[in-house]
Amino acid sequence: MTIGDKHPQAHRKCRSNLMLGVVLAGFVVVVFAVTVAKMTRGDSDKMEAFDHVLRPQFEIAE
């Protein structure tokens, strides 16, 4: 074998690593898309941060 030749097992390992990278990148894209979709759904009035302020809409009616 010359220096440029790869063993078939090394070729399979490289291909499986590439496929794993593609699957992981796809998962990251799906999680990012779901996050963006949830944030831009139009329910911005329901999305409130915790800012230590008493809000009447969260009080329990008696």
DSSP file (Angstrom, degrees, kcal/mol; ACC not computed):
  #  RESIDUE AA STRUCTURE BP1 BP2  ACC     N-H-->O    O-->H-N    N-H-->O    O-->H-N    TCO  KAPPA ALPHA  PHI   PSI    X-CA   Y-CA   Z-CA
    1    1 A M              0   0    0      0, 0.0     2,-0.1     0, 0.0     6,-0.0   0.000 360.0 360.0 360.0 141.3    0.0    0.0    0.0
    2    2 A T    >   -     0   0    0      1,-0.1     3,-0.6     4,-0.1     0, 0.0  -0.367 360.0 -97.8 -88.9 176.8    1.1    3.5   -0.7
    3    3 A I  T 3  S+     0   0    0      1,-0.2    -1,-0.1    -2,-0.1     0, 0.0   0.852 122.1  52.2 -65.8 -34.2    0.8    6.4    1.6
    4    4 A G  T 3  S+     0   0    0      2,-0.1    -1,-0.2     0, 0.0     2,-0.2   0.687  89.8  95.0 -77.1 -18.8   -2.4    7.7   -0.1
    5    5 A D    <   -     0   0    0     -3,-0.6     2,-0.4     1,-0.0     0, 0.0  -0.493  62.2-152.7 -76.4 142.6   -4.2    4.3    0.1
    6    6 A K        -     0   0    0     -2,-0.2    -4,-0.1     2,-0.0    -2,-0.1  -0.862  20.6-111.0-112.4 150.4   -6.5    3.7    3.0
    7    7 A H    >>  -     0   0    0     -2,-0.4     4,-1.8     1,-0.1     3,-0.5  -0.511  30.2-119.0 -71.1 145.4   -7.5    0.4    4.5
    8    8 A P  H 3> S+     0   0    0      0, 0.0     4,-2.1     0, 0.0     5,-0.2   0.834 115.0  56.4 -58.0 -32.3  -11.1   -0.5    3.8
    9    9 A Q  H 3> S+     0   0    0      1,-0.2     4,-2.2     2,-0.2     5,-0.1   0.885 105.3  50.8 -67.5 -36.8  -11.8   -0.5    7.5
   10   10 A A  H <> S+     0   0    0     -3,-0.5     4,-2.2     2,-0.2    -1,-0.2   0.863 108.7  52.8 -66.6 -35.9  -10.6    3.1    7.8
   11   11 A H  H  X S+     0   0    0     -4,-1.8     4,-2.2     2,-0.2    -2,-0.2   0.915 109.9  47.4 -65.7 -42.8  -12.9    4.0    4.9
   12   12 A R  H  X S+     0   0    0     -4,-2.1     4,-2.5     2,-0.2    -2,-0.2   0.900 111.6  50.9 -64.5 -40.6  -15.9    2.5    6.7
   13   13 A K  H  X S+     0   0    0     -4,-2.2     4,-2.2     2,-0.2    -2,-0.2   0.907 110.3  49.2 -63.9 -41.7  -15.1    4.2    9.9
   14   14 A C  H  X S+     0   0    0     -4,-2.2     4,-2.2     2,-0.2    -2,-0.2   0.912 112.0  48.7 -62.9 -42.9  -14.8    7.6    8.1
   15   15 A R  H  X S+     0   0    0     -4,-2.2     4,-2.2     1,-0.2    -2,-0.2   0.894 111.4  48.7 -66.0 -39.9  -18.2    7.0    6.4
   16   16 A S  H  X S+     0   0    0     -4,-2.5     4,-2.2     2,-0.2    -1,-0.2   0.873 110.5  51.5 -69.8 -34.7  -19.8    6.1    9.7
   17   17 A N  H  X S+     0   0    0     -4,-2.2     4,-2.2     2,-0.2    -2,-0.2   0.892 109.7  50.2 -66.0 -38.9  -18.4    9.1   11.4
   18   18 A L  H  X S+     0   0    0     -4,-2.2     4,-2.2     2,-0.2    -2,-0.2   0.915 110.4  49.3 -64.2 -42.3  -19.7   11.3    8.6
   19   19 A M  H  X S+     0   0    0     -4,-2.2     4,-2.4     2,-0.2    -2,-0.2   0.897 110.2  51.0 -64.8 -39.7  -23.2    9.8    8.9
   20   20 A L  H  X S+     0   0    0     -4,-2.2     4,-2.5     1,-0.2    -1,-0.2   0.899 109.7  51.0 -63.3 -40.3  -23.1   10.3   12.7
   21   21 A G  H  X S+     0   0    0     -4,-2.2     4,-2.4     2,-0.2    -2,-0.2   0.891 109.9  49.5 -62.7 -40.4  -22.2   14.0   12.1
   22   22 A V  H  X S+     0   0    0     -4,-2.2     4,-2.3     2,-0.2    -2,-0.2   0.907 111.5  48.7 -66.2 -41.7  -25.0   14.4    9.6
   23   23 A V  H  X S+     0   0    0     -4,-2.4     4,-2.1     2,-0.2    -2,-0.2   0.921 113.1  47.1 -64.5 -43.8  -27.5   12.9   12.1
   24   24 A L  H  X S+     0   0    0     -4,-2.5     4,-2.2     2,-0.2    -2,-0.2   0.904 112.0  49.9 -65.3 -41.1  -26.3   15.1   14.9
   25   25 A A  H  X S+     0   0    0     -4,-2.4     4,-2.2     1,-0.2    -1,-0.2   0.887 109.9  51.9 -64.3 -38.3  -26.4   18.2   12.7
   26   26 A G  H  X S+     0   0    0     -4,-2.3     4,-2.3     2,-0.2    -2,-0.2   0.892 108.3  51.2 -63.7 -39.7  -30.0   17.3   11.7
   27   27 A F  H  X S+     0   0    0     -4,-2.1     4,-2.5     2,-0.2    -2,-0.2   0.913 109.5  50.0 -63.5 -42.6  -31.0   16.9   15.3
   28   28 A V  H  X S+     0   0    0     -4,-2.2     4,-2.4     1,-0.2    -2,-0.2   0.905 110.6  50.2 -62.4 -41.3  -29.5   20.4   16.1
   29   29 A V  H  X S+     0   0    0     -4,-2.2     4,-2.5     2,-0.2    -2,-0.2   0.903 110.9  49.0 -64.2 -41.4  -31.4   21.9   13.1
   30   30 A V  H  X S+     0   0    0     -4,-2.3     4,-2.4     2,-0.2    -2,-0.2   0.922 112.1  47.8 -65.3 -44.2  -34.7   20.3   14.3
   31   31 A V  H  X S+     0   0    0     -4,-2.5     4,-2.2     1,-0.2    -2,-0.2   0.914 113.5  48.3 -63.4 -42.1  -34.3   21.5   17.9
   32   32 A F  H  X S+     0   0    0     -4,-2.4     4,-2.5    -5,-0.2    -2,-0.2   0.911 111.5  49.9 -63.7 -42.7  -33.4   25.0   16.6
   33   33 A A  H  X S+     0   0    0     -4,-2.5     4,-2.4     2,-0.2    -2,-0.2   0.898 110.9  48.7 -64.4 -41.0  -36.5   25.0   14.3
   34   34 A V  H  X S+     0   0    0     -4,-2.4     4,-2.3     2,-0.2    -1,-0.2   0.905 111.5  50.5 -65.2 -40.7  -38.8   23.9   17.0
   35   35 A T  H  X S+     0   0    0     -4,-2.2     4,-1.9     2,-0.2    -2,-0.2   0.929 112.4  45.7 -62.8 -45.8  -37.4   26.6   19.3
   36   36 A V  H  X S+     0   0    0     -4,-2.5     4,-1.9     1,-0.2    -2,-0.2   0.900 112.4  51.5 -64.9 -40.5  -37.9   29.3   16.7
   37   37 A A  H  < S+     0   0    0     -4,-2.4    -1,-0.2     1,-0.2    -2,-0.2   0.887 110.6  48.0 -64.9 -38.9  -41.4   28.1   15.9
   38   38 A K  H >< S+     0   0    0     -4,-2.3     3,-0.7     1,-0.2     5,-0.3   0.868 113.4  47.6 -69.5 -35.1  -42.4   28.2   19.6
   39   39 A M  H 3< S+     0   0    0     -4,-1.9     3,-0.3     1,-0.2    -2,-0.2   0.795 117.5  40.6 -77.5 -27.3  -41.0   31.7   20.1
   40   40 A T  T 3< S+     0   0    0     -4,-1.9    -1,-0.2     1,-0.2    -2,-0.2   0.061  79.6 111.2-107.5  24.4  -42.6   33.2   16.9
   41   41 A R  S <  S-     0   0    0     -3,-0.7    -1,-0.2     1,-0.1    -2,-0.1   0.707  91.8-108.7 -72.3 -19.6  -46.0   31.4   17.3
   42   42 A G  S    S+     0   0    0     -3,-0.3     3,-0.3    -4,-0.1     2,-0.2   0.430  91.3 111.1 104.8   0.8  -47.8   34.6   18.1
   43   43 A D    >>  +     0   0    0     -5,-0.3     3,-1.2     1,-0.2     4,-0.7  -0.259  29.2 136.4 -98.0  45.0  -48.4   34.0   21.8
   44   44 A S  T 34  +     0   0    0      1,-0.3     3,-0.3    -2,-0.2    -1,-0.2   0.752  64.2  63.2 -68.1 -22.1  -46.0   36.6   22.9
   45   45 A D  T 34 S+     0   0    0     -3,-0.3    -1,-0.3     1,-0.2    -2,-0.1   0.759 104.1  48.4 -72.2 -22.2  -48.4   37.9   25.6
   46   46 A K  T <4 S+     0   0    0     -3,-1.2     2,-1.1     1,-0.1    -1,-0.2   0.614  93.4  84.3 -88.6 -13.7  -48.2   34.5   27.3
   47   47 A M     <  +     0   0    0     -4,-0.7     2,-0.4    -3,-0.3    -1,-0.1  -0.766  61.0 159.7 -94.1  99.1  -44.4   34.4   27.2
   48   48 A E        -     0   0    0     -2,-1.1     2,-0.2     0, 0.0    -3,-0.0  -0.933  33.0-132.2-124.5 144.0  -43.3   36.4   30.3
   49   49 A A        -     0   0    0     -2,-0.4     2,-0.9     1,-0.1    -2,-0.0  -0.526  31.5-102.4 -89.0 160.0  -40.1   36.4   32.1
   50   50 A F        +     0   0    0     -2,-0.2    -1,-0.1     1,-0.1     0, 0.0  -0.741  51.4 158.4 -83.4 108.3  -39.8   36.2   35.9
   51   51 A D        -     0   0    0     -2,-0.9    -1,-0.1     2,-0.2     3,-0.1   0.124  58.5-107.9-122.9  20.5  -39.1   39.8   37.0
   52   52 A H  S    S+     0   0    0      1,-0.2     2,-0.4     0, 0.0    -2,-0.1   0.831  75.4 131.6  61.0  37.1  -40.2   39.7   40.7
   53   53 A V        -     0   0    0      2,-0.0     2,-0.4     0, 0.0    -1,-0.2  -0.975  60.2-122.5-121.9 134.0  -43.4   41.7   40.1
   54   54 A L        -     0   0    0     -2,-0.4     3,-0.0    -3,-0.1     5,-0.0  -0.615  30.8-162.9 -74.0 125.4  -46.8   40.7   41.4
   55   55 A R    >   -     0   0    0     -2,-0.4     3,-1.6     1,-0.1     4,-0.4  -0.935  20.3-141.0-116.1 132.9  -49.2   40.4   38.5
   56   56 A P  G >  S+     0   0    0      0, 0.0     3,-1.2     0, 0.0    -1,-0.1   0.820  99.6  63.2 -60.8 -31.8  -53.0   40.4   38.9
   57   57 A Q  G 3  S+     0   0    0      1,-0.3    -3,-0.0    -3,-0.0     0, 0.0   0.683 103.3  50.2 -69.7 -14.7  -53.5   37.8   36.2
   58   58 A F  G <  S+     0   0    0     -3,-1.6    -1,-0.3     2,-0.1     2,-0.2   0.469  86.4 106.8-100.0  -2.7  -51.5   35.3   38.3
   59   59 A E  S <  S-     0   0    0     -3,-1.2     2,-0.5    -4,-0.4    -5,-0.0  -0.486  76.4-114.6 -76.2 146.8  -53.4   35.8   41.6
   60   60 A I        -     0   0    0     -2,-0.2     2,-0.3     1,-0.0    -1,-0.1  -0.698  29.2-127.7 -83.3 124.7  -55.8   33.1   42.7
   61   61 A A              0   0    0     -2,-0.5    -1,-0.0     1,-0.1     0, 0.0  -0.540 360.0 360.0 -74.6 134.4  -59.4   34.4   42.6
   62   62 A E              0   0    0     -2,-0.3    -1,-0.1     0, 0.0    -2,-0.0   0.401 360.0 360.0-109.1 360.0  -61.3   33.8   45.9
